[in-house]
Amino acid sequence: MDISKPTISVEYCPKCNWMLRAAYMAQEILSTFTEDIHGVLLIPSEIAGKYAISIDQQPIFDRKEMGRFPEIKELKQLIRDHINPDKDLGHSEKK
């Protein structure tokens, strides 16, 4: 277990029923960045409407700021840019 690798957190509003969305994104992150991350942490938020993603507590996406949820392709690119800029994302890179 390498805790020097980053941990990605997905904080979601359980009252908005966003747990499945958060779990889906966690699955996508884990399958893409298996060797690059320590893990993905799902955090039920006490703040209504919250959906935010961070890497080692550094925010990379906030639904309220952006006015939308991240697309999976966009999220993978944001994570890649922070943790392994040279990583090829395959089909997620293509337009």
OpenMM code with the backbone's topology and positions (N, CA, C; nanometers):
from openmm import Vec3, app, unit

residues = "MET ASP ILE SER LYS PRO THR ILE SER VAL GLU TYR CYS PRO LYS CYS ASN TRP MET LEU ARG ALA ALA TYR MET ALA GLN GLU ILE LEU SER THR PHE THR GLU ASP ILE HIS GLY VAL LEU LEU ILE PRO SER GLU ILE ALA GLY LYS TYR ALA ILE SER ILE ASP GLN GLN PRO ILE PHE ASP ARG LYS GLU MET GLY ARG PHE PRO GLU ILE LYS GLU LEU LYS GLN LEU ILE ARG ASP HIS ILE ASN PRO ASP LYS ASP LEU GLY HIS SER GLU LYS LYS".split()
positions = [
    Vec3(0.0846, -0.1175, 0.0000),
    Vec3(0.0000, 0.0000, 0.0000),
    Vec3(0.0888, 0.1233, 0.0000),
    Vec3(0.0692, 0.2094, -0.1011),
    Vec3(0.1514, 0.3290, -0.1160),
    Vec3(0.0662, 0.4517, -0.0866),
    Vec3(0.0758, 0.5033, 0.0366),
    Vec3(-0.0044, 0.6193, 0.0722),
    Vec3(0.0550, 0.7497, 0.0202),
    Vec3(0.1705, 0.7423, -0.0469),
    Vec3(0.2263, 0.8629, -0.1078),
    Vec3(0.1516, 0.8982, -0.2365),
    Vec3(0.0747, 0.8029, -0.2883),
    Vec3(-0.0077, 0.8308, -0.4059),
    Vec3(-0.1296, 0.9126, -0.3622),
    Vec3(-0.1821, 0.9950, -0.4520),
    Vec3(-0.2941, 1.0810, -0.4138),
    Vec3(-0.4246, 1.0044, -0.3906),
    Vec3(-0.5074, 1.0624, -0.3055),
    Vec3(-0.6426, 1.0123, -0.2821),
    Vec3(-0.7404, 1.1114, -0.3431),
    Vec3(-0.8338, 1.0592, -0.4188),
    Vec3(-0.9351, 1.1426, -0.4822),
    Vec3(-1.0623, 1.1317, -0.3994),
    Vec3(-1.1222, 1.2455, -0.3698),
    Vec3(-1.2458, 1.2487, -0.2918),
    Vec3(-1.3600, 1.2990, -0.3782),
    Vec3(-1.4737, 1.2317, -0.3649),
    Vec3(-1.5958, 1.2757, -0.4308),
    Vec3(-1.6967, 1.3032, -0.3194),
    Vec3(-1.7265, 1.4298, -0.2977),
    Vec3(-1.8236, 1.4677, -0.1953),
    Vec3(-1.9561, 1.4947, -0.2653),
    Vec3(-2.0604, 1.4270, -0.2207),
    Vec3(-2.1892, 1.4324, -0.2892),
    Vec3(-2.3027, 1.4528, -0.1889),
    Vec3(-2.4134, 1.5054, -0.2373),
    Vec3(-2.5310, 1.5260, -0.1538),
    Vec3(-2.6170, 1.4001, -0.1546),
    Vec3(-2.6268, 1.3301, -0.0404),
    Vec3(-2.7100, 1.2096, -0.0370),
    Vec3(-2.8592, 1.2411, -0.0476),
    Vec3(-2.8997, 1.3587, -0.0023),
    Vec3(-3.0417, 1.3967, -0.0093),
    Vec3(-3.0860, 1.4196, -0.1534),
    Vec3(-2.9903, 1.4516, -0.2409),
    Vec3(-3.0188, 1.4715, -0.3835),
    Vec3(-3.0116, 1.3393, -0.4601),
    Vec3(-2.9825, 1.2310, -0.3890),
    Vec3(-2.9690, 1.0977, -0.4496),
    Vec3(-2.8557, 1.0914, -0.5520),
    Vec3(-2.7412, 1.1518, -0.5168),
    Vec3(-2.6265, 1.1537, -0.6070),
    Vec3(-2.5228, 1.0480, -0.5724),
    Vec3(-2.5559, 0.9556, -0.4823),
    Vec3(-2.4596, 0.8526, -0.4453),
    Vec3(-2.4251, 0.7628, -0.5649),
    Vec3(-2.5232, 0.7236, -0.6450),
    Vec3(-2.4947, 0.6373, -0.7604),
    Vec3(-2.4054, 0.7074, -0.8621),
    Vec3(-2.4279, 0.8364, -0.8825),
    Vec3(-2.3425, 0.9142, -0.9727),
    Vec3(-2.1993, 0.9165, -0.9187),
    Vec3(-2.1858, 0.9394, -0.7886),
    Vec3(-2.0536, 0.9431, -0.7254),
    Vec3(-1.9853, 0.8068, -0.7351),
    Vec3(-2.0603, 0.6997, -0.7136),
    Vec3(-2.0041, 0.5643, -0.7215),
    Vec3(-1.9616, 0.5318, -0.8646),
    Vec3(-2.0404, 0.5731, -0.9615),
    Vec3(-2.0049, 0.5515, -1.1017),
    Vec3(-1.8750, 0.6242, -1.1364),
    Vec3(-1.8651, 0.7501, -1.0935),
    Vec3(-1.7432, 0.8258, -1.1217),
    Vec3(-1.6240, 0.7642, -1.0504),
    Vec3(-1.6442, 0.7156, -0.9281),
    Vec3(-1.5355, 0.6491, -0.8547),
    Vec3(-1.4891, 0.5255, -0.9305),
    Vec3(-1.5825, 0.4490, -0.9833),
    Vec3(-1.5477, 0.3292, -1.0605),
    Vec3(-1.4656, 0.3660, -1.1834),
    Vec3(-1.5062, 0.4691, -1.2538),
    Vec3(-1.4336, 0.5138, -1.3731),
    Vec3(-1.2927, 0.5611, -1.3371),
    Vec3(-1.2821, 0.6352, -1.2277),
    Vec3(-1.1518, 0.6848, -1.1824),
    Vec3(-1.0611, 0.5684, -1.1446),
    Vec3(-1.1157, 0.4744, -1.0685),
    Vec3(-1.0359, 0.3585, -1.0251),
    Vec3(-0.9899, 0.2736, -1.1432),
    Vec3(-1.0758, 0.2536, -1.2405),
    Vec3(-1.0370, 0.1688, -1.3537),
    Vec3(-0.9346, 0.2381, -1.4436),
    Vec3(-0.9364, 0.3701, -1.4492),
    Vec3(-0.8426, 0.4440, -1.5336),
    Vec3(-0.7099, 0.4705, -1.4640),
    Vec3(-0.7134, 0.4959, -1.3344),
    Vec3(-0.5940, 0.5388, -1.2613),
    Vec3(-0.5494, 0.4384, -1.1549),
    Vec3(-0.5707, 0.3110, -1.1790),
    Vec3(-0.5383, 0.2051, -1.0828),
    Vec3(-0.3976, 0.2170, -1.0268),
    Vec3(-0.3001, 0.2393, -1.1116),
    Vec3(-0.1596, 0.2442, -1.0697),
    Vec3(-0.1163, 0.3811, -1.0178),
    Vec3(-0.1999, 0.4835, -1.0397),
    Vec3(-0.1597, 0.6210, -1.0114),
    Vec3(-0.2135, 0.6779, -0.8810),
    Vec3(-0.3157, 0.6128, -0.8233),
    Vec3(-0.3798, 0.6700, -0.7046),
    Vec3(-0.3837, 0.5709, -0.5891),
    Vec3(-0.3955, 0.6269, -0.4693),
    Vec3(-0.4113, 0.5457, -0.3480),
    Vec3(-0.5532, 0.4907, -0.3407),
    Vec3(-0.6510, 0.5708, -0.3810),
    Vec3(-0.7898, 0.5285, -0.3776),
    Vec3(-0.8844, 0.6434, -0.4026),
    Vec3(-1.0143, 0.6103, -0.3990),
    Vec3(-1.1196, 0.7097, -0.4148),
    Vec3(-1.2065, 0.7037, -0.2896),
    Vec3(-1.2318, 0.8199, -0.2328),
    Vec3(-1.3109, 0.8312, -0.1114),
    Vec3(-1.4444, 0.8959, -0.1462),
    Vec3(-1.5540, 0.8277, -0.1122),
    Vec3(-1.6878, 0.8843, -0.1307),
    Vec3(-1.7314, 0.9455, 0.0010),
    Vec3(-1.7703, 1.0737, -0.0022),
    Vec3(-1.8043, 1.1461, 0.1188),
    Vec3(-1.9468, 1.2015, 0.1086),
    Vec3(-2.0400, 1.1496, 0.1883),
    Vec3(-2.1739, 1.2102, 0.1895),
    Vec3(-2.1653, 1.3490, 0.2542),
    Vec3(-2.2106, 1.4494, 0.1829),
    Vec3(-2.1999, 1.5874, 0.2297),
    Vec3(-2.3170, 1.6254, 0.3186),
    Vec3(-2.2904, 1.7120, 0.4119),
    Vec3(-2.3966, 1.7683, 0.4939),
    Vec3(-2.4516, 1.8959, 0.4310),
    Vec3(-2.3897, 1.9397, 0.3216),
    Vec3(-2.4317, 2.0611, 0.2510),
    Vec3(-2.5218, 2.0201, 0.1347),
    Vec3(-2.6441, 2.0692, 0.1339),
    Vec3(-2.7401, 2.0344, 0.0288),
    Vec3(-2.6881, 2.0774, -0.1081),
    Vec3(-2.7014, 1.9895, -0.2053),
    Vec3(-2.6623, 2.0200, -0.3425),
    Vec3(-2.5142, 2.0123, -0.3716),
    Vec3(-2.4361, 1.9662, -0.2757),
    Vec3(-2.2895, 1.9621, -0.2923),
    Vec3(-2.2492, 1.8434, -0.3806),
    Vec3(-2.1629, 1.8710, -0.4756),
    Vec3(-2.0990, 1.7665, -0.5561),
    Vec3(-1.9641, 1.8226, -0.5973),
    Vec3(-1.8607, 1.7799, -0.5270),
    Vec3(-1.7269, 1.8353, -0.5504),
    Vec3(-1.6242, 1.7235, -0.5523),
    Vec3(-1.5238, 1.7408, -0.6352),
    Vec3(-1.4172, 1.6415, -0.6493),
    Vec3(-1.2850, 1.7092, -0.6189),
    Vec3(-1.2034, 1.6402, -0.5385),
    Vec3(-1.0730, 1.6954, -0.5020),
    Vec3(-0.9670, 1.5864, -0.5036),
    Vec3(-0.8434, 1.6300, -0.5166),
    Vec3(-0.7276, 1.5415, -0.5102),
    Vec3(-0.6461, 1.5862, -0.3902),
    Vec3(-0.6332, 1.4985, -0.2922),
    Vec3(-0.5638, 1.5327, -0.1675),
    Vec3(-0.6122, 1.6674, -0.1127),
    Vec3(-0.7414, 1.6839, -0.1091),
    Vec3(-0.8100, 1.8015, -0.0543),
    Vec3(-0.7938, 1.9278, -0.1384),
    Vec3(-0.7346, 1.9164, -0.2570),
    Vec3(-0.7250, 2.0296, -0.3494),
    Vec3(-0.8408, 2.0188, -0.4492),
    Vec3(-0.9337, 2.1148, -0.4481),
    Vec3(-1.0498, 2.1065, -0.5372),
    Vec3(-1.0102, 2.1075, -0.6847),
    Vec3(-1.0753, 2.0186, -0.7611),
    Vec3(-1.0542, 2.0213, -0.9062),
    Vec3(-1.1852, 2.0424, -0.9814),
    Vec3(-1.2988, 2.0143, -0.9147),
    Vec3(-1.4279, 2.0379, -0.9791),
    Vec3(-1.5341, 2.0574, -0.8719),
    Vec3(-1.6167, 2.1618, -0.8897),
    Vec3(-1.7270, 2.1895, -0.7981),
    Vec3(-1.8520, 2.2173, -0.8812),
    Vec3(-1.9549, 2.1374, -0.8595),
    Vec3(-2.0781, 2.1505, -0.9372),
    Vec3(-2.1399, 2.2894, -0.9245),
    Vec3(-2.1393, 2.3450, -0.8046),
    Vec3(-2.2016, 2.4765, -0.7857),
    Vec3(-2.1253, 2.5863, -0.8592),
    Vec3(-1.9934, 2.5793, -0.8597),
    Vec3(-1.9139, 2.6791, -0.9319),
    Vec3(-1.9314, 2.6673, -1.0825),
    Vec3(-1.9353, 2.5425, -1.1311),
    Vec3(-1.9425, 2.5189, -1.2750),
    Vec3(-2.0863, 2.5219, -1.3285),
    Vec3(-2.1839, 2.5028, -1.2392),
    Vec3(-2.3236, 2.5019, -1.2817),
    Vec3(-2.3657, 2.3734, -1.3503),
    Vec3(-2.2862, 2.2673, -1.3309),
    Vec3(-2.3137, 2.1385, -1.3961),
    Vec3(-2.2277, 2.0309, -1.3325),
    Vec3(-2.2568, 1.9070, -1.3687),
    Vec3(-2.1724, 1.7943, -1.3287),
    Vec3(-2.0599, 1.7789, -1.4308),
    Vec3(-1.9472, 1.7198, -1.3898),
    Vec3(-1.8401, 1.6968, -1.4877),
    Vec3(-1.8747, 1.5794, -1.5797),
    Vec3(-1.8311, 1.5899, -1.7026),
    Vec3(-1.8374, 1.4746, -1.7929),
    Vec3(-1.7225, 1.3817, -1.7536),
    Vec3(-1.7391, 1.2522, -1.7719),
    Vec3(-1.6350, 1.1560, -1.7335),
    Vec3(-1.5045, 1.1865, -1.8070),
    Vec3(-1.5128, 1.2133, -1.9354),
    Vec3(-1.3927, 1.2445, -2.0148),
    Vec3(-1.3200, 1.3646, -1.9557),
    Vec3(-1.3950, 1.4694, -1.9234),
    Vec3(-1.3388, 1.5911, -1.8657),
    Vec3(-1.2757, 1.5626, -1.7294),
    Vec3(-1.3452, 1.4841, -1.6475),
    Vec3(-1.2952, 1.4511, -1.5143),
    Vec3(-1.1641, 1.3736, -1.5228),
    Vec3(-1.1579, 1.2765, -1.6114),
    Vec3(-1.0345, 1.1990, -1.6273),
    Vec3(-0.9186, 1.2882, -1.6722),
    Vec3(-0.9465, 1.3827, -1.7600),
    Vec3(-0.8415, 1.4737, -1.8058),
    Vec3(-0.7942, 1.5645, -1.6922),
    Vec3(-0.8872, 1.6132, -1.6098),
    Vec3(-0.8500, 1.6972, -1.4956),
    Vec3(-0.7624, 1.6199, -1.3975),
    Vec3(-0.8012, 1.4967, -1.3684),
    Vec3(-0.7240, 1.4135, -1.2752),
    Vec3(-0.5877, 1.3834, -1.3334),
    Vec3(-0.5840, 1.3421, -1.4597),
    Vec3(-0.4582, 1.3112, -1.5266),
    Vec3(-0.3630, 1.4301, -1.5217),
    Vec3(-0.4153, 1.5498, -1.5499),
    Vec3(-0.3324, 1.6703, -1.5519),
    Vec3(-0.2693, 1.6978, -1.4155),
    Vec3(-0.3353, 1.6548, -1.3076),
    Vec3(-0.2832, 1.6760, -1.1725),
    Vec3(-0.1878, 1.5667, -1.1261),
    Vec3(-0.2148, 1.4419, -1.1638),
    Vec3(-0.1368, 1.3331, -1.1035),
    Vec3(-0.0378, 1.2653, -1.1974),
    Vec3(-0.0631, 1.2692, -1.3278),
    Vec3(0.0259, 1.2016, -1.4220),
    Vec3(0.0073, 1.2627, -1.5613),
    Vec3(0.0611, 1.3836, -1.5830),
    Vec3(0.0382, 1.4553, -1.7089),
    Vec3(0.0782, 1.3793, -1.8358),
    Vec3(0.1679, 1.2820, -1.8245),
    Vec3(0.2117, 1.2071, -1.9423),
    Vec3(0.1235, 1.0867, -1.9736),
    Vec3(0.0257, 1.0579, -1.8878),
    Vec3(-0.0595, 0.9399, -1.9066),
    Vec3(-0.1476, 0.9564, -2.0302),
    Vec3(-0.1500, 0.8533, -2.1124),
    Vec3(-0.2375, 0.8490, -2.2305),
    Vec3(-0.3723, 0.7953, -2.1864),
    Vec3(-0.4769, 0.8701, -2.2122),
    Vec3(-0.6117, 0.8276, -2.1737),
    Vec3(-0.6843, 0.7531, -2.2857),
    Vec3(-0.6135, 0.7220, -2.3900),
    Vec3(-0.6744, 0.6439, -2.4983),
    Vec3(-0.7926, 0.7168, -2.5608),
    Vec3(-0.9064, 0.6478, -2.5678),
    Vec3(-1.0234, 0.7046, -2.6340),
    Vec3(-1.0767, 0.8292, -2.5643),
    Vec3(-1.0433, 0.8500, -2.4369),
    Vec3(-1.0883, 0.9694, -2.3643),
    Vec3(-1.0156, 1.0946, -2.4121),
    Vec3(-0.9085, 1.0784, -2.4879),
    Vec3(-0.8323, 1.1923, -2.5392),
    Vec3(-0.8886, 1.2415, -2.6725),
    Vec3(-0.9519, 1.1539, -2.7436),
    Vec3(-0.9984, 1.1865, -2.8776),
    Vec3(-1.1206, 1.2764, -2.8712),
    Vec3(-1.1302, 1.3679, -2.9665),
    Vec3(-1.2443, 1.4610, -2.9703),
    Vec3(-1.3596, 1.4002, -3.0432),
] * unit.nanometer
topology = app.Topology()
chain = topology.addChain("A")
for resn in residues:
    res = topology.addResidue(resn, chain)
    for name in ("N", "CA", "C"):
        topology.addAtom(name, app.Element.getBySymbol(name[0]), res)
